[in-house]
Each structure stands twice: as C-alpha cells, then as structure tokens.
Amino acid sequence: MIELLNISKRFLDNVVLDGVSLEVREGETVALLGPSGVGKSVTLKTINGLLRPDSGDVIVDGLHVPRLGRKEIQQLRSRIGYVFQYGALFDSMSVAENIRLGITDEACASDEAYCTNRVRDCLRLVNLAPDVAEKYPAELSGGMRKRVGIARAIAGKPKYLLYDEPTSGLDPVNADVIDGLVERLQDELGVTSVVVSHDVRGSFRVADRVALLWQAKIRAVGKPEEILQSRDPAVQQFMERDLEMALIQSESETDRETHGPDV
C-alpha cells in the first residue's frame, strides 16, 4: 500500500505540490492525470525516495520513506519497478544488459543462468522476441524501447510498478499497445501500480481509480466513470482539452493508418 499524506514540494518560488494526499491500495492501479509540468513526475519520485517532500509523509509498506536512510531506501527500491518517461536505456549496452540492471537481488544478479532466463522471461512478458536481447537501443523503434524499459522495471520481480508517462511520444496506435501491456502485467503479476499520464483515454483504460493533479493539488479522485461525471470546472476543462488533442491525433493517425504500430 502507498500513502501520500499532505505532501508539499517547491523548487525555489515554484510550488509544485501543495498538500497532496492520495492512497493506492494493494493490487490496484491508480492513474495520476494532469497537464504537463503540473508535478505528476515529482509525485512519483517521492514514492521511491528520488525526491523528498518539504513537508508531509510518504508511506510505502508501512515505511515512512522521507525518514529512511540510504541503505533502507535501496532496500525499498528493490521492491519498486520504475518505468522512466523516455525509457532511460543505456545506448552502449545491449537490451539484455539493460534489462539485467533491473535484477536487484545480488545473488540472482551474479548468476548468469538466472539472468539469461530472467531476461528471456521479461521479454516474453512485454511481447518481444528472444533475439531482441542482443540488439542495442538505437536499433529499436520508440515503442520497442518503451517495452524494454518496462521489461527492466519488472526484472527484479517488484511489488510495485511506477510508470512515468509510459505512452509519451507514441502515436495512438502504439500507445494502445503499451496500455494493453500495462493491463496485462497488472493481471499477470498482481502488482500495485501508479501510472503518471496526461492521456485521459489510456488512463481510463488501465486504471481502477484516477486522480487529477491540478495547480499543485489533487482536484478529484475516483473511478473513471465518476471522474467523467464530475461537475468540477477544472476536471471538465482538462477533459475537454484532452478530447481536442485526441481528435487532432486521430486526424494525424488517419494519414498513416496503413503502416501499423512500430512496437
């Protein structure tokens, strides 16, 4: 279980989070929605201790994250898989080597046979062929790089998965592929997940509940159908803007619909 309790964070004079509270129950997927630059990624980074809130508390598995020392933070992170927005793959390393970085257990990480099998299993889980293991990031499409990033995040068999804009930069067809993958991993692995996104359609597809972060505060939390029915002006404004963007993307996609997804 993940609990954010009245957390606040500012960078100089910029208040990014202002009294944000959110609960993510065991085994559920919560999507954190909001416009770009509103603090969604900052919120995500407070969960695994990459950033410390100025005030408030973050509790994961009963542990008060801001109070943890370096060793305790490392132990916590071994239970958390993190999918970075742009994949964050190392160009000089093969796909297999990138995925192996996610194996957090030292004994397992030093076992070549285990690592080889685990890389193969993770590629299968993200619908990539075994021979992709020997390729390098530069040889992969954008969607494939996203999937390798997810494979690395699950390599350590985490209890939690944190996704930072997993479909960012992808066209609607490829975004749907990644959304389907997020759904399938949730079903197969039973992890507790937080998905940061600005994409309403994808978030509503993958999430049990949705939270809207707006002007440094959580403006609404609920099931997708509850968010859709909200009369809150901020919620309605965000939904309308996302619909306009979706229509623009759809028109753009029509021009290349014969090519299919690249993932």
TIMAR-532605 format. One line per field, with one value per residue (C-alpha): residue number from 1; x, y, z. Coordinates in nm, 3 decimals. Layout:
N
resi [NUM / ...] .
xx [X / ...] .
yy [Y / ...] .
zz [Z / ...] .
This chain:
263
resi [1 / 2 / 3 / 4 / 5 / 6 / 7 / 8 / 9 / 10 / 11 / 12 / 13 / 14 / 15 / 16 / 17 / 18 / 19 / 20 / 21 / 22 / 23 / 24 / 25 / 26 / 27 / 28 / 29 / 30 / 31 / 32 / 33 / 34 / 35 / 36 / 37 / 38 / 39 / 40 / 41 / 42 / 43 / 44 / 45 / 46 / 47 / 48 / 49 / 50 / 51 / 52 / 53 / 54 / 55 / 56 / 57 / 58 / 59 / 60 / 61 / 62 / 63 / 64 / 65 / 66 / 67 / 68 / 69 / 70 / 71 / 72 / 73 / 74 / 75 / 76 / 77 / 78 / 79 / 80 / 81 / 82 / 83 / 84 / 85 / 86 / 87 / 88 / 89 / 90 / 91 / 92 / 93 / 94 / 95 / 96 / 97 / 98 / 99 / 100 / 101 / 102 / 103 / 104 / 105 / 106 / 107 / 108 / 109 / 110 / 111 / 112 / 113 / 114 / 115 / 116 / 117 / 118 / 119 / 120 / 121 / 122 / 123 / 124 / 125 / 126 / 127 / 128 / 129 / 130 / 131 / 132 / 133 / 134 / 135 / 136 / 137 / 138 / 139 / 140 / 141 / 142 / 143 / 144 / 145 / 146 / 147 / 148 / 149 / 150 / 151 / 152 / 153 / 154 / 155 / 156 / 157 / 158 / 159 / 160 / 161 / 162 / 163 / 164 / 165 / 166 / 167 / 168 / 169 / 170 / 171 / 172 / 173 / 174 / 175 / 176 / 177 / 178 / 179 / 180 / 181 / 182 / 183 / 184 / 185 / 186 / 187 / 188 / 189 / 190 / 191 / 192 / 193 / 194 / 195 / 196 / 197 / 198 / 199 / 200 / 201 / 202 / 203 / 204 / 205 / 206 / 207 / 208 / 209 / 210 / 211 / 212 / 213 / 214 / 215 / 216 / 217 / 218 / 219 / 220 / 221 / 222 / 223 / 224 / 225 / 226 / 227 / 228 / 229 / 230 / 231 / 232 / 233 / 234 / 235 / 236 / 237 / 238 / 239 / 240 / 241 / 242 / 243 / 244 / 245 / 246 / 247 / 248 / 249 / 250 / 251 / 252 / 253 / 254 / 255 / 256 / 257 / 258 / 259 / 260 / 261 / 262 / 263] .
xx [0.000 / 0.115 / 0.003 / 0.078 / -0.013 / -0.041 / 0.290 / 0.423 / 0.721 / 0.859 / 1.157 / 1.264 / 0.943 / 0.760 / 0.512 / 0.484 / 0.284 / 0.065 / -0.086 / -0.125 / -0.285 / -0.352 / -0.393 / -0.305 / -0.446 / -0.272 / -0.318 / -0.485 / -0.374 / -0.414 / -0.359 / -0.230 / -0.361 / -0.283 / -0.136 / 0.235 / 0.451 / 0.193 / 0.404 / 0.298 / 0.653 / 0.762 / 0.486 / 0.606 / 0.965 / 0.862 / 0.725 / 1.060 / 1.267 / 1.423 / 1.283 / 1.200 / 0.890 / 0.938 / 0.654 / 0.406 / 0.474 / 0.503 / 0.435 / 0.510 / 0.460 / 0.436 / 0.774 / 0.799 / 1.002 / 1.132 / 1.284 / 1.469 / 1.848 / 2.040 / 2.052 / 1.683 / 1.595 / 1.792 / 1.605 / 1.272 / 1.364 / 1.437 / 1.062 / 0.969 / 0.996 / 1.029 / 0.946 / 1.109 / 0.934 / 1.179 / 1.295 / 1.632 / 1.813 / 2.191 / 2.287 / 2.622 / 2.455 / 2.255 / 1.889 / 1.983 / 2.236 / 1.983 / 1.723 / 1.975 / 2.017 / 1.668 / 1.761 / 1.807 / 1.888 / 2.269 / 2.276 / 2.045 / 2.230 / 2.558 / 2.402 / 2.447 / 2.194 / 1.932 / 1.992 / 1.967 / 1.638 / 1.502 / 1.580 / 1.402 / 1.100 / 1.080 / 1.097 / 0.814 / 0.606 / 0.636 / 0.576 / 0.927 / 1.111 / 1.412 / 1.653 / 1.579 / 1.807 / 2.116 / 2.007 / 2.103 / 1.860 / 1.950 / 1.821 / 1.478 / 1.164 / 1.025 / 0.760 / 1.012 / 1.234 / 0.936 / 0.876 / 1.240 / 1.212 / 0.912 / 1.098 / 1.381 / 1.132 / 0.982 / 1.313 / 1.352 / 1.003 / 0.879 / 0.575 / 0.511 / 0.535 / 0.565 / 0.508 / 0.617 / 0.428 / 0.461 / 0.291 / 0.452 / 0.579 / 0.384 / 0.105 / -0.242 / -0.196 / 0.131 / 0.001 / -0.284 / -0.030 / 0.152 / -0.175 / -0.270 / 0.065 / 0.018 / -0.320 / -0.180 / 0.113 / -0.129 / -0.334 / -0.037 / 0.188 / -0.070 / 0.144 / 0.032 / 0.079 / 0.082 / 0.062 / 0.151 / -0.006 / -0.170 / -0.369 / -0.727 / -0.825 / -0.529 / -0.557 / -0.925 / -0.842 / -0.569 / -0.671 / -0.903 / -0.910 / -0.797 / -0.662 / -0.641 / -0.349 / -0.429 / -0.247 / -0.038 / -0.337 / -0.536 / -0.857 / -1.053 / -1.017 / -1.250 / -1.331 / -1.310 / -1.688 / -1.701 / -1.439 / -1.633 / -1.944 / -1.763 / -1.905 / -1.576 / -1.479 / -1.110 / -1.195 / -1.427 / -1.169 / -0.899 / -1.133 / -1.235 / -0.875 / -0.778 / -1.068 / -0.947 / -0.594 / -0.731 / -0.920 / -0.605 / -0.408 / -0.682 / -0.670 / -0.291 / -0.316 / -0.551 / -0.264 / -0.050 / -0.308 / -0.180 / 0.161 / 0.051 / 0.224 / 0.602 / 0.615] .
yy [0.000 / 0.352 / 0.658 / 1.021 / 1.231 / 1.606 / 1.629 / 1.959 / 2.036 / 2.354 / 2.441 / 2.797 / 3.001 / 2.738 / 2.543 / 2.205 / 2.010 / 2.172 / 1.937 / 1.636 / 1.327 / 1.000 / 0.633 / 0.346 / 0.020 / -0.311 / -0.469 / -0.171 / 0.062 / 0.435 / 0.680 / 1.024 / 1.258 / 1.620 / 1.867 / 1.862 / 2.032 / 2.006 / 1.788 / 1.435 / 1.305 / 1.482 / 1.299 / 0.969 / 1.035 / 1.096 / 0.742 / 0.571 / 0.836 / 1.000 / 1.326 / 1.416 / 1.628 / 1.954 / 1.854 / 1.572 / 1.199 / 0.917 / 0.566 / 0.252 / -0.089 / 0.086 / 0.255 / 0.633 / 0.700 / 1.052 / 0.916 / 0.624 / 0.612 / 0.528 / 0.152 / 0.137 / 0.337 / 0.090 / -0.200 / -0.030 / 0.042 / -0.326 / -0.377 / -0.094 / -0.109 / 0.234 / 0.296 / 0.622 / 0.856 / 0.814 / 0.462 / 0.576 / 0.290 / 0.291 / 0.317 / 0.141 / -0.165 / -0.437 / -0.491 / -0.790 / -0.583 / -0.305 / -0.548 / -0.713 / -0.379 / -0.431 / -0.753 / -0.617 / -0.935 / -0.961 / -1.342 / -1.356 / -1.077 / -1.272 / -1.595 / -1.597 / -1.874 / -1.699 / -1.366 / -1.522 / -1.690 / -1.381 / -1.159 / -1.408 / -1.416 / -1.037 / -1.003 / -1.254 / -1.060 / -0.745 / -0.932 / -0.906 / -1.190 / -1.351 / -1.227 / -0.867 / -0.932 / -0.893 / -0.568 / -0.217 / 0.068 / 0.253 / -0.046 / -0.033 / 0.164 / 0.406 / 0.159 / -0.122 / 0.097 / 0.168 / -0.205 / -0.275 / -0.008 / -0.193 / -0.525 / -0.377 / -0.246 / -0.593 / -0.783 / -0.762 / -0.906 / -0.588 / -0.549 / -0.201 / -0.053 / 0.320 / 0.433 / 0.784 / 0.872 / 0.523 / 0.629 / 0.972 / 1.036 / 0.748 / 0.774 / 0.648 / 0.301 / 0.236 / 0.399 / 0.146 / -0.136 / -0.007 / 0.046 / -0.312 / -0.425 / -0.231 / -0.401 / -0.746 / -0.707 / -0.596 / -0.911 / -1.149 / -1.003 / -0.865 / -0.561 / -0.230 / 0.038 / 0.415 / 0.542 / 0.907 / 1.036 / 1.329 / 1.089 / 1.053 / 0.770 / 0.550 / 0.625 / 0.534 / 0.206 / 0.087 / 0.234 / 0.118 / 0.475 / 0.809 / 1.115 / 1.456 / 1.675 / 2.037 / 2.351 / 2.160 / 1.989 / 1.669 / 1.805 / 1.480 / 1.108 / 0.831 / 0.555 / 0.658 / 0.682 / 0.904 / 1.138 / 1.160 / 1.266 / 1.527 / 1.879 / 2.028 / 2.302 / 2.203 / 1.840 / 1.938 / 2.176 / 1.909 / 1.653 / 1.893 / 1.980 / 1.613 / 1.543 / 1.817 / 1.673 / 1.323 / 1.449 / 1.614 / 1.292 / 1.089 / 1.308 / 1.275 / 0.898 / 0.870 / 0.975 / 0.678 / 0.416 / 0.169 / 0.140 / -0.024 / 0.000 / 0.006 / -0.164] .
zz [0.000 / -0.085 / 0.109 / 0.032 / 0.333 / 0.279 / 0.092 / -0.037 / -0.258 / -0.406 / -0.621 / -0.535 / -0.569 / -0.773 / -0.561 / -0.736 / -0.477 / -0.213 / 0.043 / -0.186 / -0.031 / -0.213 / -0.123 / -0.356 / -0.228 / -0.259 / -0.601 / -0.769 / -1.045 / -0.991 / -1.276 / -1.182 / -1.450 / -1.517 / -1.766 / -1.843 / -1.581 / -1.303 / -1.071 / -1.160 / -1.204 / -0.886 / -0.701 / -0.844 / -0.737 / -0.377 / -0.363 / -0.418 / -0.245 / -0.551 / -0.413 / -0.054 / 0.012 / 0.201 / 0.432 / 0.474 / 0.464 / 0.212 / 0.343 / 0.141 / 0.302 / 0.637 / 0.589 / 0.620 / 0.306 / 0.391 / 0.713 / 0.557 / 0.539 / 0.223 / 0.284 / 0.373 / 0.061 / -0.153 / 0.005 / -0.062 / -0.424 / -0.478 / -0.439 / -0.674 / -1.053 / -1.217 / -1.582 / -1.690 / -1.932 / -2.220 / -2.138 / -1.998 / -2.170 / -2.189 / -2.557 / -2.508 / -2.354 / -2.524 / -2.444 / -2.227 / -2.033 / -1.983 / -1.851 / -1.618 / -1.442 / -1.304 / -1.123 / -0.772 / -0.579 / -0.566 / -0.567 / -0.869 / -1.049 / -1.026 / -1.158 / -1.538 / -1.599 / -1.387 / -1.564 / -1.909 / -1.822 / -1.649 / -1.948 / -2.174 / -1.939 / -1.922 / -2.299 / -2.328 / -2.075 / -2.286 / -2.614 / -2.755 / -2.929 / -2.757 / -3.026 / -2.924 / -2.625 / -2.843 / -3.006 / -2.894 / -2.817 / -3.138 / -3.337 / -3.175 / -3.253 / -2.995 / -2.887 / -2.851 / -2.634 / -2.412 / -2.375 / -2.291 / -2.022 / -1.880 / -1.903 / -1.697 / -1.440 / -1.385 / -1.394 / -1.016 / -0.956 / -0.785 / -0.565 / -0.702 / -1.052 / -1.111 / -1.471 / -1.572 / -1.892 / -2.048 / -2.374 / -2.411 / -2.763 / -2.918 / -3.172 / -3.066 / -3.218 / -3.038 / -2.720 / -2.722 / -2.743 / -2.434 / -2.246 / -2.321 / -2.189 / -1.865 / -1.822 / -1.889 / -1.650 / -1.379 / -1.433 / -1.455 / -1.185 / -0.942 / -0.864 / -0.716 / -0.982 / -1.022 / -1.381 / -1.440 / -1.761 / -1.937 / -2.160 / -2.037 / -2.270 / -2.180 / -1.810 / -1.804 / -1.975 / -1.738 / -1.401 / -1.127 / -0.998 / -1.138 / -0.956 / -1.123 / -1.017 / -1.095 / -0.981 / -0.725 / -0.561 / -0.606 / -0.753 / -0.791 / -0.717 / -0.825 / -1.068 / -1.434 / -1.465 / -1.155 / -1.298 / -1.625 / -1.435 / -1.225 / -1.228 / -1.108 / -1.360 / -1.351 / -1.425 / -1.709 / -1.855 / -1.854 / -2.013 / -2.289 / -2.368 / -2.384 / -2.620 / -2.855 / -2.851 / -2.917 / -3.222 / -3.358 / -3.303 / -3.469 / -3.781 / -3.792 / -3.747 / -4.045 / -4.272 / -4.166 / -4.068 / -4.327 / -4.159 / -3.833 / -3.495 / -3.463 / -3.124] .
